[in-house]
Amino acid sequence: MHRRYMDEFMEASERLQPRYSPGKCNGRLVLFEARESPDTEYLRSGLAESGIEVHTVPASHLDLMEEPVVVETAAIVRESFPGDNAAA
C-alpha cells in the first residue's frame, strides 16, 4: 500500500516539477541523491549561498527512506547536522 502512494506521489512530482522555481537559500543545503536518479546538478546550481553538500546513496529514490537504505540516510543526517542530534 505504501509503495502505491509513493508511486502516485512520484508521478505527480514529475508532472509538477517543470513549473517549480525555487528561491535561493541563505544557508547551506544537504541533498540526498539516489544513485539511480537522473543527473540534477543543473537544477540545483546557485540554490544555496553557502553551497550544497551532496550525498549519493546507493539506492533508487523510492528506497531512500526504506530499510536497509534508511540506516545510511539517517547516518548522513546525523553527520551533516551534529548539533541537532541531542535526542538521537
Secondary structure, DSSP 8 states (H G I E B T S, - for coil): -HHHHHHHHHHHHHHHGGG-----BSS-EEEEEETTS---HHHHTT-BTT-EEEEEESS-GGGTTSTTHHHHHHHHHHHH-GGG-TT-
